[in-house]
Amino acid sequence: MLIPKGTLVVSCQARADNPLHGPVYMAAMALAAEAGGAKGIRANGAEDVAAIRAVTKLPIIGIAKVWDDRFPVYITPDFDSAARVAESGADIVGIDATPRPRNGEPVERLIARIRHELGREVFADISTLEEGRAAAACGATYVATTLSGYTEETAPRKSAGPDFDLLSALVESVSVPVVAEGRFDTPDLVAEALARGAHAVVVGTAITNPREITKKFVRAIEARAGNGP
Ligand SMILES: CC(=O)N[C@H](C=O)[C@@H](O)[C@H](O)[C@H](O)COP(=O)(O)O
């Protein structure tokens, strides 16, 4: 198991509309995260994964976001996208492990192929307890709360903060390491996840997206506008 227990993983991702989009920026982000004490990196796409692999030995959770209007699954939906991030240097392949329709093999077959044909650990992004149990039973190395609030089933109960109920339920009922991911935006929330039994915590936006961080500060300023000094 490559991600050490009780540690922080930093997700270094920037979409095309983000001024920090591109492998040079994401490699710099990963280096900054490593210098700050992160013990793993999550990254999207072969180019970013390769650039990060070139600058660090930290374990990399590689994903490939592939959008297809016909299917809800976009995080590493098939074996070919998994193989590309593995070949680019990811030690661990992150996939959408929900049973939702995808342009690719069924999730249980995808997990088996990544483990046996690519020889990589599988990081299963899920949104419910049942999905986490199923992914663990199929051989996923880790299950993570990443997709809670981002599927049709879970969107109605999405909270502003992390899904601690799901985290605790998973910790109770699966035997593989449970990773907390999604809307962890303060150090206290990370500490709480570890106290509840999370193996590790992945933080993205709150560390690596200055545009969203800036917006938070600006919103606070705007909220007090008109309230006097
Ligand atoms: C739902 C989805 O597509 N999540 C993505 C998964 O790779 C990323 O956009 C998130 O930034 C990542 O999960 C980390 O979460 P947060 O940025 O909230 O710390």
The ligand as an SDF file (V2000), in Angstrom:
LIG
                    3D

 19 18  0  0  0  0  0  0  0  0999 V2000
  -16.0880   15.2980   -8.0080 C   0  0  0  0  0  0  0  0  0  0  0  0
  -14.7790   15.4270   -8.7390 C   0  0  0  0  0  0  0  0  0  0  0  0
  -14.7570   15.4020   -9.9560 O   0  0  0  0  0  0  0  0  0  0  0  0
  -13.6910   15.5610   -7.9650 N   0  0  0  0  0  0  0  0  0  0  0  0
  -12.4120   15.7300   -8.5890 C   0  0  0  0  0  0  0  0  0  0  0  0
  -11.6420   14.5300   -8.5670 C   0  0  0  0  0  0  0  0  0  0  0  0
  -10.5590   14.3690   -9.0080 O   0  0  0  0  0  0  0  0  0  0  0  0
  -11.6740   16.9840   -8.2520 C   0  0  0  0  0  0  0  0  0  0  0  0
  -12.2790   17.9920   -9.0230 O   0  0  0  0  0  0  0  0  0  0  0  0
  -11.6120   17.4460   -6.7880 C   0  0  0  0  0  0  0  0  0  0  0  0
  -10.9370   18.6700   -6.7660 O   0  0  0  0  0  0  0  0  0  0  0  0
  -10.9020   16.4600   -5.8790 C   0  0  0  0  0  0  0  0  0  0  0  0
  -11.7430   15.3450   -5.6520 O   0  0  0  0  0  0  0  0  0  0  0  0
  -10.5160   17.0300   -4.5100 C   0  0  0  0  0  0  0  0  0  0  0  0
  -11.6330   17.5440   -3.8620 O   0  0  0  0  0  0  0  0  0  0  0  0
  -11.6370   19.0740   -3.3070 P   0  0  0  0  0  0  0  0  0  0  0  0
  -11.2050   19.9480   -4.4390 O   0  0  0  0  0  0  0  0  0  0  0  0
  -13.0530   19.3230   -2.8810 O   0  0  0  0  0  0  0  0  0  0  0  0
  -10.6700   19.1250   -2.1640 O   0  0  0  0  0  0  0  0  0  0  0  0
  1  2  1  0
  2  3  2  0
  2  4  1  0
  4  5  1  0
  5  6  1  0
  5  8  1  0
  6  7  2  0
  8  9  1  0
  8 10  1  0
 10 11  1  0
 10 12  1  0
 12 13  1  0
 12 14  1  0
 14 15  1  0
 15 16  1  0
 16 17  2  0
 16 18  1  0
 16 19  1  0
M  END
$$$$
